[in-house]
């Protein structure tokens, strides 16, 4: 694999090599120890359609996604999968960097999903293939999957097997072929979509029984996927992404209380209100495993300890908290988290009152806080937000972990082309790669599709 090699909708960015991971090119039949690149996932739109000069990322239907994953499975493993499971990406309407602080967030599942064709094996061997590199098969015994033992994209697909085994489910060997239309590196939870699709498949094939218990079981399965991402993939994320992928619902946003994992579905029918939610993929590299995310989480945890609370969700007097903290960086982190939680509450009240048209100012305030206090924005995100606002958006902000990725803009129905052109013009003026766009309509959570 070559650094930056363009594949089927994916880009690999080499970050060094480790030994001890077994790789097997398709058709070889003999596993061998290989020097395998430690990678983060970059992004090239997997499916774009031109609207004039504007690129729109289209979602696959369940039938199309299932066919793609099943075809890859057959071509690689020369057998039929036991089934195909899908899990969506997500976009967060508001409530950024509060999930690991016990806060509230308001995401929605996207129609864009990852599809996993999976077959249970009779031994303990795990074999994985992806459109990331369809000519290479990752292979190892399931007992060898552990924190620090799996590199590359395979950590997201293999991690759930380890986490399910840690939870007491007797997961054995399996084969999985992964394909996806979730934009990678765009802050839309492409990694969680892989984890949740594979976890749902293994849950069914090995009789773990989580999904059969309804929403409570899906909540537990989401926690298992978080453990997989934190410990096997090494990304210190909170639980919002996995909860949305497994528990989201068509036509609704998911009000998630990250303190106790309870949820409430809020109607989110923007079309009925004459509105749209436009996602702007800046195509600026986005990675959560590079230390920046962890630095902020550590600052929040340190501030909470100094304030004598378990999480920053428990801070009730912001002014007193800021006065008690001497470190300016910790003060900024606390200010963002506490005010962001209040913004989530305000947006939820407006949605309950059927006033989605009134949430724009809160989206704007969220972005300003993420940019100025939490310092997770970047020039591309700021330019996208500023240009969307100038083109008539009712509100706009970055979404996801930041440091690249995507922004969202609340716009009037019919304004998509004008706003997209305005954002694209801003990028053209700076000589940047043109952004891609998608419409965020709430889709279903993870499910079996074949």
N, C-alpha and C positions, 0 to 999 in steps of 0.2 A: 504494500500500500504506500502510496506516495503522499507527501504533505500537500494538502490542498487539492487532492485529486477529486474531480467532479464525478459524482456517482448519481444514482437515481434519486434526485431530490436531496442529497445529503453532501456535506463536505467534511472531510477529516482534517483536523488541525493537529499536527504531530506535536506532542509535548514530552518527548523522551521515550525510552523503552524500558520494559521490565522483562525478566525471564521467568519461565515457569508456567506460562499460560499455553495450553495446547491449542494449536490451530490445525485445521485440516481442510485443504482446498477440496472443493466438490469433486467427487469422482476418485479421490485418492484412497480412501479406505484404510489408511495407516496413519494413526495419530502421531504427532511428533511435537516435541517441545520447540517452541518458536520464540523469537524476540518480537513481542507484540506491542504496538505503540499505545502508550497511555494518551487518550485523546479527550478532547471536549468536542461537542457536536456543534459545528457551524451550520449555517443555513443557506440553502439555495431553494427557492420556491419549488415544491414538488409538483404543483399543478397550477399553471397560471393561464389566464385568458386575457387577451388584450381588449380593452375598451378604449379604442383610439390609442392613446399613448399610455394609458393607465393599466397596470397589471393587477388583476384580481385573482386571489387564491380561491379555488373552488373546492368544496367539500365533495367527497365521494359518497355515493349512496351505499347503504349496507351491502347491497348485492355486488356493487363494483369492488368495494374494499375486500369483501369476503373472497371474491374471485381472484383478486390480485394475490392475497396472502396464500390461498390454496394452491394457486398456480406455482408460486415460489416454493411452497412445501413439496409439491410433487416433483418439480424439477430438481430439487436438492436431495430429497430423501427417497425418491422413487417409491412413494407410497401415498395413501390417502390420509389426511389428518382426521382425528376423531371429531373435530369441530373447529369453528372459527369464532373467536370472541373479539369484541370491539370495546374500546374505552376512549372517551373523548378528551381532547384538550380542554382548557378552560381559559376564560378571560375574567379578570377581576374587575368588577364595576367600581368598587371602592373598598378600602381596608387593606392597605399595603404594609407589609412588614409588621403586622400586628399578630399574626397567627402564632408565632413562637413567643409572644408576650401575653398569651391568654386572652387576646382581644376578640373583636367581632370583625368579620369580613363578609362581603356580599358578591361572590363570584357567580358565574353561570357556565354551564357546560356548553361547549361549542358543537356545531354539527361536524366539525373536522375531527376525525378519530384515527386511532392506531388499531390495526387489525392483526390478530395473532392466530395463525393456524397451528394447532397443537395436537400431538399424539402422545399418549402414554406409552412408555417402553416397559419391557419386562425385566430390565436390569437397572443399574443405578447410573447409567450414562446420560448426561444432558448434552444435547446438540442444538445449536442455535444458528440461524442464518437471518440476515436482514438485507433489505434493499440498500442499506449502508454499503455493503460490499457483497453482492450475491455470489461471488466466486470463492468466498472464504466461509468456513464453518467453524464456529467456536465449539470446543468439546472438552468436557471434563467430568469426572464423577460428581454426583450431586453432593457427596460427602466432602468434597474439596472446596465447595463454594463457601466462602467466609469473608469477613471484613479484610480488606487488603489483598485478597487473592484473585480478584477479577478486575481486569482493566477494560477499557474501551466501552462501547455501547452495551456490550454483553452484561455489564454490571447491573443495568436496569432490568434486563430480562431474566437473569439468573438470580438476582437478589431476592425476589419474592419466594423462590424455592427455599432459600436459606431461612428467611424470616418465618415462613410457614412451619418449617421443621423446628425452629426455635420455639414456636408456639405450641408444638406438640402434634402437628399433623405429619403423618408418615409419607411425605412426598418422595417419590423415587425418580427414576430416570424418565426423561421426556424429550421430545423434539419439538421445536417451535420455529416457525417462519414468520417474520415481522415485516409488515409494510404499513405505510402511514401517509396521511395527507395533513397531519398536524405540522405546521411550520416549525422547523427546528431552530433553536437559538433565538426564538422570537419572544420569549417570555410567556408562552402560551401552554406551558406544562407538557411539552412533548415527552419528557422523561417519565412523568407520572402516568401518562397515557400508556406507555410501554409496560410499566409496572402493573398497572391495574388490569390491563387486558390479560397479561400472563397470569397474574394472581387469581383472577376470576376463573380462568381455564383450569389452573391447578386445583383450585378449591373444588370444582366440580369433578374433575377426573380422578382425584385422589380421595374424594369423599370427606373433605375437611368440614363441610357443612355450614360455612359462614353465610353465604348468600341465601341459603335456604331459610335463615332466621330473619329475613326481611331487613329493614333499615338498621336495626341494631347489629345484625351480622355484617352488613356492609360497612358500618362504622368501625367495627373491629377489624375488618379486612383492610380498610383504609389505614388504620394504625399499623398494621403489619407491613403495608407498603411504605409507610413513612420510615419504619425501622430499616427496611431494605435500602432505601435511598440514603438515609443518614449513615448507616454502618457499612454497607457493601459498596455503594457508589461514592460515599464520602462527601455528600452534599448536606450541610446542616440545615435543611429546610424545615418548615413547620408542616402542619397537616392540611392546609387549605387545598392544595392541588389534588391530592388523592381523595379527599372527601368530596370534592366537586365532581371528579371523574366517576366515582362510584355511586354518588348519592344525588347527582343533579337530575333535573327533569325538564322535559320540553315545556316551553312557555313560561318558565319560572327562573328567577334568581334564587340562590340558596343563601339565606342568612345563617351563617355558621358561627356558633359560639365556640371559640377554640379553647375555652377553659374546661368545658365538659363535653365537647363534641356534639352538643344538641344542635338541631337545625330547624329552620322554618322556611317553607317555600313561599316566596312572594311572587304574585303575578307580575310578569314582565313582558307585556304585549305592547311594544313600542309602536308597531304598525297601527294599532287602534288609536294611538295618540298622535299619529302623523309624524312619527319620529323614527330615526334609525341610529344604531350604534355602530360606528365605523372603526374597525381596527386597522391601525397603520403599522405595518412591519417595517421598521427603519432599516432592517438588514445590517444593523451594526452588531458586531459579535457580542453574544450574551453568554456568560458562563457563571455558574454559582459555585463552582468548586475551586475558585482561584484565590480564596481567602478574604475577599471583600465582604461577602455575605456573612461569613463567620465572624469577622471583626465587629460588625454591627450587632450581631446577636450577642457576642461576648460583652459589648458595652452595655447593652440593655440588661443583661443578667447581673453585671457588676453594679449598675445603678440600682436595680431592684434590691440587691443585697444591702447596699448602703442605706437605702430608704426603709429597710426592715419589712419588705413585702415579698411575697413569693414571685409575683409577676407584676409588670407595670400596669396591668389591668386594674390592680387594686389601688392605684394612686387616685385619690379623690380630690386632693387640693394641689393643683398643678403649681401654683405660685410658691407654695411652701416647699414642694419637692425641688423646684429649681433653686430656691434659696439654700436648701440643704446640701446641694451638690456643688463641689468646688471645681470639678473637671468640666470644661466647656463642651467637650465632645459628648460626654454623658448627658449633659443638660440638653443639648440639641436632640439627641436620640429620644430622651424622655418626652420632650415637648412634641416631637412628631407623633410618637406612639399614642400619647394621651389625647391629643387633638384629633388624630385620625380615627380613633375609636368613637369619639363624639360625632364625627362626620358620618360614620357608618350608621349610627343611630338616627341621625337626621335624615339621611337618604331613605332608610327603611320606613320612617314615618311618612315621608312623602309618597313612597310607593304604596303604602297601605291606604293613603288618601287618594290614590289614583292621580297623582301629580308628578309623573316622570318628567314633565316639561320643566319642573322647578329645581331639578337636581344639578343643573349645569354649574352654578357658582360653587357648589361643594366639590365637584370634580376639579374645578380650577384651583381651589384652595388645597386640595390633596396634592396636586402636582407641585404647587409652590412649596409646600412643606417637604415633600420628597426631594426636591431640588435644593432647597436652601438649608434645611436642618439635617435631613438624613443623608444627603449627598449621594444619592444613588442614580441621579439622572446623568445625562451625557449630552454633548452638543446636538447629536442627531435627534434625541428625544425632545429636547427643548425646542429645536427648530420645527419638528412635527407639530408639537402642541401650539406653538406661537402661530404657525401658518394656518392650522385648522381654525384657531380662534379668529384670525384675521379674515378667513374665508367664510365666516358666518356660523361656526359651530357654537352651540349653546353652552358648551363646556368641554374641556379636554384635559387629559392628564396621561402621564406614563402609566403603564400597567405591568404587573409582574415584578420580578426581583430587581430590575433595573440594570444599570451599566450597559445599556444596549437593549435590544428587543423591541417591544411594541408600545404604542400609545393608543388611546381610544378617544373618540370624539363623538359627542352627542349632537346629532344634526337633524334638521328637518327632512322629512321624506322628500326625495327628489333632489336633494343637494349633494348627494354622494359624489357625482362626477366633478362638480365645482370645487368641493373641498379637497378631493383627491388631486385635482390639477393644481390647486394652490399649494398643497404640501409638496407635490412633485417639483413644482417650479422653485420652491425654496431649496430643495436638495440639488436641483440642476445648477442653481446659482452658486452653490458651494463646491460643485464638482464631485458630489458624493454619488454612490450607487443609488439608483432610483429605488424608492420604497415599493412595497406591494401592499395590497389592501384586501380586506375581507369584511363581510357584514356579519356582525355578531347576533345571531338569532339563537335563543336558548334551545339546545338539543337534548336528547335523552342521555342518561348515564350509562355506565358500562353494562353490556348485555351480550348474550350469545346471539350470533347472527347467522350461524349455519350449524 
